Amino acid sequence: MLRVLKGLLLLASVFILSVPAWANPPRKIPRSDQVQTVFLNYAFILNPCADLSGEANNDEESKNEILKMGEEARKGLPPHTCDNPKLVEKLFRAKFLLNAIATVVPDPWNVDTRITPPLYAKIDRCKDTACLNRALDTVIAKLSPIYQNSPEPKVRYAPDGKHRLCSGKWASIPINTALAFLSKKQLQEMAGYLGYATEDTQVNTCTDSHGKLMEFFTDLGGVDSPVWLFRVAHNKATLLFSTEDSGGTYGVLESSCNGWPDLITHARSSAGADLTYYRYDGTRYQQVYSYTEMPVGSFDSDNNWSIALPMGDTTPVSCH
């Protein structure tokens, strides 16, 4: 009986240890026939060999435009690439990973500088399909584990919920008290919003090891609601971070740079969602990476496939 009980306990422990792996299965990588994009030019980014002539309107001009887009997408591919169905599917898989990897990693600002450039270069150097086949294998082997197994980035959003940029207690203060800390130039830069929405502006302050922080949030109905974050010392406010199109909120990431956590903003756009990442350069937060996350399909009701379309200016930031 004792042996049976030990066996059952051992079996139960194995089951319990196995549950986390089942609860977080690897992300699925789509096949080309599972992906759809609203914009044809993005379809060619993922599948340069796609035949999209059926998407043309019933006119010659539309058909010619699609043919021209396809020719441009295939430029640089080795001859006969699109004649091999297996190679075409492998090309799609590699292209999807190259364009989707930024949507799942916690540090997407490193994607276009460290991860994907050598992989794109390996593909671009190929003059025949044998070389391309090897290059695509390399890309898929390198990126598949990252795409499938990267943990979901942990983000704590502010001002809603608990703040995490400051470890102290946040408290609201009257807006006129807060405005007294600002310079004439700062007031002018904010006047376009504060001029007609002062009654909708909330100001919160918090003090911790970083000093005293002061945050302005103007509620303009969710979209394009600006946020300004200042550090106050000696009755003077220094701008740390501002955004005018975040929907009134920003996220605090677990990663950090120069002693301050990294930030993210999230705004709706016509193509999907615009995500922008900021890192502290020692004086203030700089925009280090920005992209539009465009859905290209889904494999169940809760999970979508998306690609990243880089956008906006970026400023490199060195962390010490």
Secondary structure, 3 states (H helix, E strand, C coil): CHHHHHHHHHHHHHHHHHHHHHHCCCCCCCCHHHCCCCCHHHHHHHCCCCCCHHHCCCCHHHHHHHHHHHHHHHCCCCCCHHHCHHHHHHHHHHHHHHHHHHHCCCCHHHHHHHHCHHHHHHHHCCCCHHHHHHHHHHHHHHHHHHHHHCCCCCEEEECCCCCCCCCCCCEECCHHHHHCCCCHHHHHHHHHHHHHHHHHEEEEEEEECCEEEEEEEECCCCCCCCEEEEEEECCEEEEEEEECCCCCCEEEEEEEECCEEEEEEEEECCCCEEEEEEEECCCCEEEEEEEEEEEEEEEECCEEEEEEEECCCCCCCCCC
